[in-house]
Amino acid sequence: MLNTLNVARSGLSAAQVQVENVMNNIANENTIGYKKRTVDIKEADHADSRVTGRGVIVEGVDRVTNMYVYDNLITHQSKATQYEELSNMLASIEATFFETEDSGLSNDLNNYFQSIEDLRANPSNEIYRSNLINSGQILVDDLKNIYSNIEAQEKVINNRLDDNIDEINGLLKDIGIVNKQIIDSLEVPNALYDERDLLESRISEYLGIELDRENGYSMDIGGLTAVRYDTNIHDIRVVTDKIAQKDVYADLNNVSTLVDTDNSDGKEWDTGDTLTYYFNDELPIEVKAGELMDESALNYDVDGDGSISGNVTIDKTNLVRALVAKINTDPTLSVYVQAYNGQYNVDDNNLVQEKLPLNIDHYLMIESKIPGIEGKFDSKIIVDDNDVVNSAGEQVSNLTLKNTIKSDEAHDDIHLQIFDSELVIDSGRVKSMIDNIDTTSDENKFTKYKTMLDDFAKALSDFTDSYIEKGDLQYTSGREASLLDYERDKIESINLFEGTSVNNLEFKRSVVGNLSQNDLDYLATMQWNEDIKIDPNGETTSFTKYYERLRVEVSADKENVDYMNETQSAVTKSLQLNYDKLVKVNKDDELINLIKFQSAYEANAKLITIVDEMLATILGMKR
């Protein structure tokens, strides 16, 4: 009889715990991160001769979850937030290029073309002249406004990146605190696991993470461990390495490519030949074979005799050193770049050691003094070798190109590090941010748009700088093409626009008053000319079509990202829905459980009452 009472008491106690668990689930239905709980019960162990059992015991209260589904969910969540962030960023850029029928760069470009046509038809009309001045300046202002808006967006992203990394580091520390509480707890509360899951989910919105729960606990980000147990919590840092531009004029064997020095093909840089270096299409530095240079004035040992004194005759053997000396002593150019005779070394004291031996020419290397993308510059070297002629026997000049393999482009390399190791980010909001401010990234859409704008500005400046008339409205267009033309002595200079990028682009208002009828006839061809090399690596096109292509690129990028965003969001929402069905509190299910456990409680209470009555009857019979 007493054994029966103990069995009923255990059932009553278990039913009470189950009812309390149901009430706790219902109370936390809207608690963020809460996962529903279930009571783990089992039959009490047999400890005596009873064959009916000793009742039931409560083993504990477990939370309902599925780690496999959860890990997949946060992986796809990270990808979804990556595309969401990129979509928002591109929306701002797309708004920058927004145009109406009577406003925007396309409209102002047409107005500029029309103002040229008007002035061409009536060159003495002051109103038309004024219209050309206004439309030219508006065109420059449009380009600068679009460019500056993209740069402003980059600055916003930079600031947000710093804030997000601070947020991530705070979440990593919080996970360490929770891990310590888990390790220190004799009976780990389920709420701690819920809290850690919530922290992991928040981090996955910023960065892709990998979790290992089988060997204690660890969280890897970008292939590196960010959290290990509660003792190893590693901060993430934003690191910016500014890479200075270096232009190297040498072949793969480090032989100078400025001029032909071995005379193997009958062409040699000799007396009367010139080499001119152009920095951003201006500030020309010329070296001429046979000219005398004063070493003391240049403060450079051009002839390599160990002293800086006297005049030196420039020839092919000291051409590189002569050019280096002129570049480094030019008061304007030396502010921006430093020229070297070959690749230098840096010693233990951080001092520059020039390439040895010093008394011979190695090759020309020009390095920006301003590190990073801010120090980007444009170099051009044109060699006038009297021995070089075309197939018709006509004198031509040569364009000497830098070695793109040995040269370094100006870059702002922005990445994340733990200690001194770089993280390879594959998803999350932070990936979209870094991709579009790190100029070394192939995924940088902002750099792509700015490069296209710079190419547009550079081509605009070059096309309107100079030309050579070939007859019947046929022209050699642009400064570079004119300098390389065998009829370069017929060059007509205009210099209406000046600059090699949007930032240094200028419209020369004073030039408009000096435009001749021939100049206007040439400039008028700009509107319909589709043979302009705007993209150095692309096909020829017109200015109007090139800008249309840029706008299409922006819109296409936004549309593609939106499609990926919608697709990834749908996958993530589907996973979230399935996961929520598994772990979230369902009030209907809990009410059914409540009725079931309440009935069990009442049944066990009824059994205890019956046993009590039976015991009372037995005791009464004895009296």
MONOR-V325661 format. One record per pair of residues at least 24 apart in sequence whose C-alpha atoms are under 6 Angstrom apart, sorted by the first residue. I is the first residue (numbers start at 0). J is the second residue. If there is no record, write none. Layout:
I,J / I,J
//
This chain:
4,607 / 6,53 / 6,54 / 7,603 / 9,54 / 9,55 / 10,55 / 11,600 / 11,603 / 14,596 / 14,600 / 18,593 / 18,596 / 21,589 / 28,584 / 32,193 / 32,197 / 34,62 / 34,582 / 34,583 / 35,62 / 35,63 / 35,582 / 35,583 / 35,584 / 36,61 / 36,62 / 36,63 / 37,61 / 63,582 / 64,582 / 72,574 / 73,203 / 75,571 / 76,571 / 77,203 / 77,204 / 77,207 / 77,426 / 77,427 / 78,426 / 78,427 / 79,567 / 79,568 / 80,204 / 80,427 / 80,428 / 81,426 / 81,427 / 81,428 / 81,431 / 82,564 / 83,564 / 84,428 / 85,431 / 86,560 / 89,557 / 104,141 / 119,519 / 132,508 / 136,506 / 168,234 / 175,229 / 178,229 / 179,229 / 204,427 / 205,427 / 205,428 / 205,429 / 206,426 / 206,427 / 207,426 / 207,427 / 221,422 / 221,423 / 221,424 / 235,416 / 235,417 / 236,415 / 236,416 / 237,414 / 237,415 / 238,413 / 238,414 / 238,415 / 239,412 / 239,413 / 240,411 / 240,412 / 241,370 / 241,371 / 241,410 / 241,411 / 242,370 / 242,371 / 242,409 / 242,410 / 243,367 / 243,370 / 243,371 / 243,409 / 244,366 / 244,367 / 244,407 / 244,408 / 244,409 / 245,365 / 245,366 / 245,406 / 245,407 / 246,364 / 246,365 / 246,406 / 247,364 / 247,401 / 247,402 / 247,406 / 248,363 / 248,401 / 248,402 / 249,362 / 255,362 / 266,386 / 268,384 / 272,383 / 272,384 / 273,382 / 273,383 / 274,381 / 274,382 / 275,380 / 275,381 / 276,379 / 276,380 / 277,378 / 277,379 / 278,377 / 278,378 / 279,377 / 279,499 / 288,313 / 288,314 / 289,313 / 303,358 / 317,360 / 319,360 / 319,363 / 335,367 / 335,368 / 336,366 / 336,367 / 336,368 / 337,365 / 337,366 / 338,364 / 338,365 / 339,364 / 371,409 / 371,410 / 371,411 / 372,409 / 372,410 / 372,411 / 375,409 / 394,485 / 395,483 / 395,485 / 396,483 / 410,438 / 411,437 / 411,438 / 412,437 / 412,439 / 413,437 / 453,500 / 453,501 / 454,533 / 455,533 / 456,500 / 456,501 / 457,499 / 457,500 / 458,533 / 460,496 / 460,497 / 463,495 / 464,492 / 464,493 / 464,494 / 465,491 / 465,492 / 465,493 / 466,490 / 466,491
//
